[in-house]
Amino acid sequence: MTQAPLPLSPPVAHIYGEPLLEMPLDLYIPPDALEVVLATFQGPLDLLLYLIRKHNLDVLDIPMAQLTQQYMNYIELMQRNRLELAAEYLLMAAVLIEIKARMLLPRPTKIADDGAEDPRVELMRRLLEYEQMKLAAQKLNELPQAGRDFELVQVLIEQTVIQRLPNVSVEDLRQAWLTLLARAKINSHHVVRREELSVREQMTRILRQLRHGEFEIFSNLFHDRNNNAQLSLAHLVVTFIAVLELAKESLVEITQSETLGSIYVRASRSLNATE
């Protein structure tokens, strides 16, 4: 019976992609190889706010002795690690010591009764304003940013623009009809005669007029080309009914080049193909 192989221990490190199972006996670590990396702050107010939040201190009632001691410990730690201190950090240390000293000094009874201003007020005001600005900056930083959270992409799409002509409504036909009626009343003649008019004949005449397959202005259908004169009122009525019948039977197409523009009529494409 063969014994199952023992599981291998995980490697302690990888060097150039190769696992290192044991620590070399002749490994030399320089004294300065391992150093404590401190959190970076953006100024003394940022450091004070960090210390207050870390130790659950009340920003509206700051214990100056405890806060000053923690601040000085951090300054000493920075100096011990040979970090260059900015002048504003040392200035804040002097301000903390001054506030602490003023709070330790006894105040006269008269000044205490008058409610003298707390020496911590200015510092608390600055800390609260800085915290509000820092929270606002964090919220802005959480918003998606181009180049960090997403990339801008420009895509060129070649597309042929299809011209869409406005639809001719019943109201447009009505307005065109009223215009023709008004024009006919102006050019009407008082001639009494009896005419027998046929809608089918007018439909045939209109299709004959549109046989070229191009668009014709709507008002041209109501013009007598033979006599070069405007049709009578009776002819206008019959011709208009003929146009409606042709549109109903899909023998003509009625369109408009632009909104409130001229109306055009032409023979249906299917009709031209049949011919």
N, C-alpha and C positions, 0 to 999 in steps of 0.2 A: 504494500500500500504506500503510495507516494504522498509526501507531506505537501500541503498547499503552500506556495511561496508567501512569505510575509509581505504585507503592503509596505510600499516605499513611503518614507516620510516626505512631507512637502519640502521643496527647496527653500533655502533661506534667502536666496537672491538669484537673479538672472544676470549673467555677464555676456554681452553680445549675443543674446538670445539663448545661450546655453544655461541650463539650471545648475545651481551650485548647492549641493546637498549638505556640505559641512563647511563650517567656518575655517578658513586657512589658519594654521598655527603661527605663521610668520606675518600675520596681518598687522600693519602699523597704522595707527590712527593719530594724526597730529593733534597737539593740544587744542588748537583753535579750529578744529574741524567741526565740532558741535558747538553751536551758539544758540542762545535763547532768542527767538525772534518775537519782539513785542508787537502788539497791535498798533498800527499807525493811527494817529489822530490828526485832525485838520485844524488844530489849534488848542489853546488851553481851555476854552469853553467846551469843546468836544470832549476833552479829557475829564473835566469836572462832571459833565453830564453822564459820562460813562461810569464814573465812580459812584455817583448818586444812585443811578439805576441798578448798578451791580450789588450794592449793599442795602437796597430798599430804603433809601433815605427820603425824607419829605423835602421836596424842593422849596416849599413854602415855609419850612421851619428847619433850616439847615443846621445840624450840629457842627459848628465850625471847628471844634477841637478834633473830632473824628475825621472830618473831611480834609482838614489841613494836614493831619498826620498821613493820611492815605496819599495825598498829592505829593508830599515831600518824599515818601517812600518810592513813589514812581519816578520822581526826579533823580533820586539817588541811583535807582536801577538803570536809568538811561545813562547816567554818567559812568556807572560801573561797566557797562557794555560799550563804552567809548563812542556813544552817540552824541553828535553835536546838538546842543540845546539852542533853540531859538530864543531871542531876547524876550519874546512875548510870554514864554513859559516861565522864565525867571521873574518877569514883572507880575504875573498872576500869583506866583508864590509869595511875593512881597505883599500883594493886596490881601491874600488870605491871612498872612501873619498879622497884618495891620488890623483887619476886622476881628480876628481872634483876640488881639491885645485890647482893642476898644471894648469888647464884650466882657473882658476880665476886669477892667477898671471899674471901680464903684462910681455910680452916677449920683450927683447931688439930688436930694429929695425934691427940690423945687423943679428941676429939669425932668425928673421921673414923673412928677404929678402932671406936668404939661404935656406928657406923651411925646417925648423926643423920638425922632425917627430912628428906626432900627438900622444899625450899620450894615445889615445884610440885605436891605431892600434893593439897592442898586444891583447887587450881584444876582439876586433872585430874578429881578426883572430881565436882566441880560440872558440868564439861563433859559427862562421861559420863552423869550423871543427866539433864541437860537434853536430851541427844540421844535418850535412851530415851523421855522424855516427848514430845518433838517427833515421833518416829516413831509413837508410839501415837496422837497427835492426828491425824496424817496418815491413818492407817488408819481411824480413826473418821470422818474427813471424807470418805473415799472411799465410805462406806456410803450407800445411797440415802436421801435426806431428803425428807420431805413439804414441798412448797412450792418446792423447788429442783430436784429430779430428777423428781418426779411430783406430781400433784394428787389430793387425796382427793375422791371422787365418791360422793354418796349418792343412791341410786335407790329410790324407793318403788314396790313391786310389789304391786298388789292381787290377791290370790289367794284363792280359796275353799278352805278346808281341807276335804279329803275325809276323812270318818271311816272309818278302817280297823278293822274288827272282827277280833279274833283268830280264826284258823282252829280249827275243832273237830277234834281229833285222835282217833285210835282210843283212846288212853289216857284222854281225857276221857270218852268214852262208856263205857269200862270202869269208871271210877270212879263214874259216875252209876248204872250197872247194879248195881255192888256195894252202893251206898247203898240202892237199891230192894230188893235182896235182903235186906239187913240189916233194913230196915223191915218187909218182908213176914214175916220169921221172927218178929219181935216180935208182929205182929198176926195170926199164922197160927192157924187153928182146925183141930182134929182131927176133920174130917168126912170120912168115907169115902164117896166117890161117884165115879161114872164120868162123865166129861164128854168130849164130842167137840168139840174146838176146831179152828178153821180159821184158817190164817194169812191167807187171802184175805179172810175175814170181818173179821178184825181190821184189815187194810189198809183195807177199805171204811169201817169204823167210824172209823178215825183220820182218813181224808180227809173224812168227814162232819163230824167234830169240828173240822177245820181249814178248813172251807169259808168261814168269815168272812174269810179272807185275812190275818189278823193273826198275830203270833207267839204261840205257846202255850208255857208252861213245860213242859219235857220230862217232869217228874214227873206233870203233870196228865193225860198220855196213859195213865197206868197207874191211873187212878182211875175207879171205876164211878160215873158221875154219876146213873144211874137209881136205884141203891140207896144212893148216897152212902156207899160203903164201898170199902176197898182191895181190889184184885183178888187172887185167890189166886195161889199160886206158879206153877201151870200157866198161868194167864192172863198172868202177868207174862212168862213165857218166850215165849209165843206173841206177845204184844204187842211185845216187844223185837225178835223176829225180823221182825215185820211192819214196824216202823220201819226196820230195816236194809234190808229189801226195797224199801221206798218210797224210801229214800235212794239205793239202788243204781240204781233206775229213774228217778232224778231227778224224782220226784213230790213230794218235800218238800225244804225247805232247813233245814239245821241250823246254828245260829250261836251265838255267845257274846258277851255284852255287854262283858265284861272278862275278863282272865286269871284263871282259877280261879273264875269267876263262874258264874251259873246258865246252863244250856243252854236255848235256845229253838228251837222247831220251828214251821214254817208251811208251807202248801201252796205248791208251785212257782208262780211267776208265769205260766209257760207254761200250766199247768193251769187257772189262773183265767181266762186269756185265752180258752182253748178253751171254757170254760163260758159 
